[in-house]
């Protein structure tokens, strides 16, 4: 038996309440641009949504005729354009004389609508750039409900179109908690890699020669961009990639120039990699060299290991990201390391000398 998962999850009453709310908004004749996009996404989330809305408003009878789609086929995706056109004819008493609908492109859902001078839609494209400075972390909710968390010194370009939700990671590291929308894939382009997910959470770090992906929830499809697509400024088209791995939650993937390595990692390692979200850095046996390289991402100070004998000293503990003074104090008090300040703000680390016995 085919059971709509949306009905199982929400329940028919909840879906009916949502449908009723949309009927009220449509009847008022005042939808914002964001409301219109949210309404279309809600309609196409499931057949149960479309059926509930059709039962309440009877608009699908008209919309089905207008778009040559039988009203009984509740599973068919529908556009806000068709719904509003049908609603206008179903409710001629409403003051919607100012509504005009135009199809601006035969390749995408691009339209312009005005409702009594308060509703206008252009091409459904969203383009914005998000960035954090050194030592800063930032959380941004995108228009579809997805959450992007930027780590230190990170920059991403967001390009949402009707066909995909595309993000290019230009530098740094970001965590993505993706809102479900099977009709518009969510893809992150980082270096030569592309990560595609639906209803998933994952971390992406762009390194000099590699792209590292840690999946914290769900599953992602990891692909490699073809050489010609790697030169583009914005997100590339999906056909310009080749799938190289499917990566499930609890696994880490490193995509290099010639190979991809996927391995399972423990929860403690995932917690460590996400500790920056709480403003701290967690080291649990990392070498001093790797700890210093990680800490330098959050500060403008250059930290130089001037004594080879301490390079592999194991560091354990929590440290506030970017708090250089406390980090150095911890090294001096717990790890027999002394910090010396040099010219230009550089900091040199050496082994603490034992006092000479008298």
C-alpha positions as CSV (number, residue, x, y, z in Angstrom):
1,X,0.0,0.0,0.0
2,X,1.4,3.4,-1.0
3,X,1.2,5.7,2.1
4,X,2.3,9.3,1.8
5,X,5.1,9.9,4.3
6,X,4.0,13.5,4.8
7,X,0.6,12.3,6.1
8,X,2.3,9.8,8.4
9,X,4.6,12.4,9.8
10,X,2.3,15.4,10.2
11,X,-1.2,13.8,10.4
12,X,-4.2,14.8,8.3
13,X,-5.4,17.5,10.7
14,X,-2.0,19.3,10.7
15,X,-2.0,19.3,6.9
16,X,-5.6,20.5,6.8
17,X,-4.7,23.4,9.1
18,X,-1.8,24.4,6.8
19,X,-4.0,24.2,3.8
20,X,-6.6,26.4,5.5
21,X,-4.0,29.0,6.3
22,X,-2.9,29.2,2.7
23,X,-6.6,29.6,1.6
24,X,-6.9,32.5,4.0
25,X,-3.8,34.2,2.6
26,X,-4.9,33.7,-1.0
27,X,-8.4,35.0,-0.2
28,X,-6.8,38.1,1.4
29,X,-5.0,38.7,-1.9
30,X,-1.8,39.8,-0.2
31,X,1.1,37.4,-0.6
32,X,4.7,38.5,-0.2
33,X,7.4,37.3,-2.5
34,X,8.7,34.9,0.2
35,X,5.1,33.7,0.9
36,X,4.7,32.8,-2.8
37,X,7.9,30.7,-2.9
38,X,7.0,29.1,0.4
39,X,3.5,28.3,-0.9
40,X,4.8,26.6,-4.0
41,X,7.3,24.5,-2.0
42,X,4.5,23.5,0.4
43,X,2.2,22.5,-2.5
44,X,4.9,20.3,-4.1
45,X,6.2,18.7,-0.9
46,X,3.6,16.0,-1.2
47,X,0.4,14.9,-2.9
48,X,-1.4,15.1,0.5
49,X,-0.7,18.9,0.6
50,X,-2.2,19.4,-2.9
51,X,-5.2,17.2,-2.1
52,X,-6.0,19.1,1.1
53,X,-5.7,22.4,-0.6
54,X,-7.9,21.2,-3.6
55,X,-10.6,20.0,-1.2
56,X,-10.7,23.3,0.7
57,X,-10.6,25.7,-2.2
58,X,-11.7,23.8,-5.3
59,X,-9.1,25.7,-7.2
60,X,-7.5,22.6,-8.6
61,X,-10.5,22.0,-10.8
62,X,-9.7,25.2,-12.7
63,X,-6.0,24.9,-12.4
64,X,-6.1,21.4,-13.8
65,X,-8.0,22.6,-16.9
66,X,-5.7,25.6,-17.4
67,X,-2.5,23.6,-17.3
68,X,-3.9,20.5,-19.0
69,X,-3.4,18.4,-15.9
70,X,-6.3,16.2,-14.6
71,X,-7.5,17.4,-11.2
72,X,-7.4,13.8,-9.9
73,X,-3.6,13.6,-10.3
74,X,-2.8,15.1,-7.0
75,X,0.8,13.9,-7.3
76,X,1.6,16.3,-10.3
77,X,3.8,19.2,-9.3
78,X,2.1,22.6,-9.7
79,X,3.4,26.1,-10.0
80,X,2.2,29.2,-8.1
81,X,1.5,30.7,-11.5
82,X,-1.2,28.2,-12.3
83,X,-2.7,28.3,-8.8
84,X,-3.0,32.1,-8.8
85,X,-4.4,32.2,-12.3
86,X,-7.1,29.6,-11.3
87,X,-7.8,31.4,-8.1
88,X,-8.4,34.6,-9.9
89,X,-11.0,33.0,-12.2
90,X,-12.6,31.1,-9.3
91,X,-12.9,34.3,-7.2
92,X,-13.8,37.0,-9.8
93,X,-15.3,39.2,-7.0
94,X,-11.9,39.7,-5.5
95,X,-10.1,42.9,-6.6
96,X,-7.4,41.1,-8.6
97,X,-7.8,43.1,-11.7
98,X,-4.2,44.2,-11.5
99,X,-2.8,40.6,-11.7
100,X,-0.8,39.9,-14.8
101,X,0.9,36.6,-15.5
102,X,3.7,36.2,-18.1
103,X,6.0,33.3,-18.9
104,X,9.4,35.0,-19.3
105,X,11.4,31.9,-20.2
106,X,10.6,28.5,-21.7
107,X,13.6,27.0,-19.9
108,X,12.7,27.9,-16.3
109,X,9.7,28.9,-14.2
110,X,10.2,32.7,-14.6
111,X,7.1,34.9,-14.2
112,X,5.9,38.3,-13.1
113,X,2.7,38.7,-11.1
114,X,1.1,41.7,-9.4
115,X,-1.9,41.5,-7.0
116,X,-3.5,44.8,-6.3
117,X,-0.1,46.5,-6.5
118,X,1.3,44.5,-3.5
119,X,2.6,41.3,-5.1
120,X,5.3,41.1,-7.8
121,X,7.6,38.2,-8.7
122,X,10.6,38.2,-11.0
123,X,12.9,35.3,-11.9
124,X,13.1,33.0,-9.0
125,X,16.8,33.4,-8.5
126,X,18.6,34.2,-5.2
127,X,22.2,35.4,-5.3
128,X,24.1,36.4,-2.2
129,X,27.6,36.3,-0.7
130,X,28.2,35.3,2.9
131,X,31.6,35.8,4.6
132,X,33.2,35.7,8.1
133,X,36.5,37.3,9.1
134,X,39.4,35.7,10.9
135,X,38.2,34.6,14.4
136,X,34.6,35.0,13.6
137,X,31.8,32.4,13.2
138,X,28.5,33.2,11.6
139,X,25.1,31.4,11.3
140,X,22.8,32.3,8.4
141,X,19.3,30.9,7.6
142,X,18.8,30.7,3.8
143,X,15.4,31.4,2.1
144,X,14.5,27.7,2.0
145,X,15.1,27.1,5.7
146,X,18.6,25.6,5.3
147,X,21.1,26.7,7.9
148,X,24.7,27.6,7.0
149,X,27.3,28.0,9.7
150,X,30.5,29.7,8.6
151,X,33.8,29.0,10.5
152,X,36.6,31.5,10.7
153,X,37.8,33.3,7.5
154,X,35.1,31.6,5.3
155,X,33.4,32.8,2.2
156,X,30.5,31.2,0.3
157,X,28.4,32.3,-2.7
158,X,24.8,31.3,-2.7
159,X,23.0,30.9,-6.1
160,X,19.5,29.5,-5.8
161,X,17.6,28.9,-9.1
162,X,14.4,26.9,-9.8
163,X,16.5,23.9,-10.8
164,X,18.9,23.7,-7.8
165,X,20.1,25.3,-4.6
166,X,23.7,25.9,-5.4
167,X,26.5,27.1,-3.0
168,X,30.2,27.6,-3.9
169,X,32.6,27.4,-1.0
170,X,35.3,29.9,-2.0
171,X,37.5,29.6,1.1
172,X,37.4,28.2,4.6
173,X,34.9,25.8,6.2
174,X,31.2,25.6,6.6
175,X,28.5,23.4,8.1
176,X,25.3,22.9,6.2
177,X,22.0,21.7,7.7
178,X,19.8,21.2,4.6
179,X,16.1,21.7,4.4
180,X,14.3,18.9,2.4
181,X,13.2,19.7,-1.1
182,X,13.6,16.8,-3.6
183,X,12.6,19.0,-6.5
184,X,15.5,21.4,-5.9
185,X,18.8,19.5,-5.1
186,X,21.1,21.2,-2.6
187,X,24.7,21.2,-4.0
188,X,27.9,22.6,-2.5
189,X,30.8,23.2,-4.9
190,X,34.2,23.2,-3.3
191,X,37.4,23.2,-5.3
192,X,37.0,20.2,-7.7
193,X,34.4,18.6,-5.6
194,X,30.6,18.8,-5.5
195,X,28.5,17.6,-2.6
196,X,24.8,16.9,-3.1
197,X,22.4,16.3,-0.3
198,X,18.7,16.2,0.6
199,X,17.6,16.4,4.2
200,X,21.2,16.1,5.3
201,X,23.8,17.9,7.6
202,X,27.5,17.9,6.7
203,X,30.7,19.8,7.1
204,X,32.9,20.9,4.2
205,X,36.5,22.3,4.5
206,X,38.4,23.6,1.5
207,X,42.1,23.0,1.8
208,X,45.0,23.8,-0.5
209,X,44.9,20.6,-2.6
210,X,41.9,18.8,-1.1
211,X,38.2,19.1,-0.2
212,X,37.2,17.4,3.1
213,X,33.6,16.4,3.9
214,X,32.3,15.1,7.2
215,X,28.7,13.9,7.2
216,X,26.9,14.4,10.5
217,X,23.4,13.4,9.4
218,X,21.9,11.5,6.5
219,X,23.9,10.8,3.3
220,X,25.6,12.9,0.6
221,X,26.6,12.1,-3.0
222,X,30.2,13.2,-3.5
223,X,31.2,14.1,-7.1
224,X,34.2,15.5,-9.0
225,X,33.8,18.4,-11.4
226,X,35.0,17.9,-14.9
227,X,38.1,20.1,-15.7
228,X,36.1,22.6,-17.8
229,X,33.6,23.1,-15.0
230,X,36.3,23.8,-12.3
231,X,37.1,27.1,-14.0
232,X,33.6,28.6,-13.6
233,X,33.0,31.5,-11.2
234,X,29.6,30.3,-10.0
235,X,28.1,26.8,-9.2
236,X,28.4,24.5,-12.2
237,X,25.7,22.4,-13.8
238,X,25.1,18.9,-12.4
239,X,25.9,17.3,-15.7
240,X,29.5,18.6,-15.4
241,X,30.3,16.2,-12.6
242,X,30.9,12.5,-12.1
243,X,29.9,10.7,-8.9
244,X,32.9,9.2,-7.0
245,X,31.3,8.1,-3.6
246,X,28.2,8.0,-1.5
247,X,29.1,9.1,2.0
248,X,26.9,8.3,5.0
249,X,26.6,9.9,8.5
250,X,29.6,9.2,10.7
251,X,32.0,9.1,7.8
252,X,34.6,11.4,6.4
253,X,35.7,11.8,2.8
254,X,38.8,13.5,1.5
255,X,38.7,14.3,-2.2
256,X,42.2,14.9,-3.7
257,X,43.3,15.5,-7.3
258,X,43.7,11.8,-8.1
259,X,41.7,9.9,-5.4
260,X,39.0,10.0,-2.8
261,X,39.4,8.4,0.7
262,X,36.3,7.6,2.7
263,X,36.6,6.3,6.3
264,X,34.4,5.9,9.3
265,X,35.1,8.2,12.2
266,X,34.0,8.0,15.9
267,X,31.5,10.4,17.4
268,X,34.3,11.9,19.5
269,X,36.1,12.9,16.3
270,X,32.9,14.5,14.9
271,X,32.4,16.4,18.1
272,X,36.0,17.6,17.9
273,X,35.5,18.8,14.3
274,X,32.4,20.7,15.2
275,X,33.7,22.2,18.5
276,X,34.3,25.6,16.7
277,X,30.5,26.0,16.6
278,X,30.7,26.4,20.4
279,X,33.6,28.8,20.1
280,X,36.2,26.3,21.3
281,X,38.9,24.1,19.9
282,X,39.2,20.5,21.2
283,X,42.5,18.7,21.1
284,X,42.7,15.1,22.3
285,X,46.3,14.0,21.6
286,X,47.0,16.1,18.6
287,X,50.6,17.1,18.0
288,X,51.7,20.6,18.9
289,X,52.3,21.2,15.2
290,X,48.8,20.3,14.1
291,X,47.3,22.2,17.2
292,X,49.2,25.3,16.3
293,X,48.1,25.1,12.6
294,X,44.5,24.8,13.7
295,X,44.7,27.6,16.2
296,X,46.3,29.9,13.6
297,X,43.1,29.8,11.6
298,X,41.4,31.8,14.3
299,X,44.1,34.5,14.9
300,X,46.2,36.9,12.9
301,X,49.3,36.0,14.9
302,X,52.0,33.9,13.3
303,X,53.0,31.0,15.7
304,X,56.4,29.5,14.9
305,X,57.7,26.2,16.4
306,X,61.3,27.1,16.8
307,X,62.4,23.9,18.5
308,X,62.1,20.6,16.6
309,X,62.1,18.7,19.9
310,X,58.6,19.9,20.8
311,X,56.9,19.6,17.4
312,X,55.4,16.2,18.3
313,X,54.4,17.1,21.8
314,X,50.8,15.7,22.4
315,X,48.2,18.4,23.3
316,X,45.0,17.6,25.2
317,X,42.4,20.1,26.3
318,X,39.7,22.7,25.3
319,X,40.8,26.2,24.2
320,X,38.8,29.3,23.3
321,X,39.1,29.8,19.6
322,X,41.2,32.9,18.9
323,X,42.3,33.5,22.5
324,X,46.0,33.4,21.8
325,X,47.1,34.5,25.3
326,X,45.3,31.7,27.1
327,X,46.5,29.1,24.5
328,X,50.1,30.2,25.2
329,X,49.6,30.2,28.9
330,X,48.3,26.6,28.7
331,X,51.3,25.5,26.7
332,X,53.7,27.0,29.2
333,X,51.9,25.7,32.3
334,X,51.0,22.2,31.1
335,X,53.3,21.2,28.2
336,X,56.8,22.5,29.1
337,X,56.7,25.0,26.3
338,X,57.8,28.6,26.5
339,X,56.5,31.4,24.1
340,X,58.6,34.3,23.1
341,X,57.3,37.3,21.2
342,X,59.4,38.5,18.3
343,X,59.3,41.3,15.8
344,X,56.2,41.8,13.7
345,X,54.0,40.1,16.3
346,X,55.4,36.6,15.6
347,X,55.4,34.1,18.5
348,X,58.2,31.5,18.8
349,X,57.7,28.3,20.7
350,X,60.6,26.5,22.4
351,X,61.0,23.8,25.0
352,X,61.1,25.2,28.5
353,X,64.6,24.8,29.9
354,X,65.2,22.9,33.2
355,X,66.5,25.1,36.0
356,X,70.2,24.4,36.8
357,X,70.6,22.6,40.1
358,X,72.5,24.6,42.8
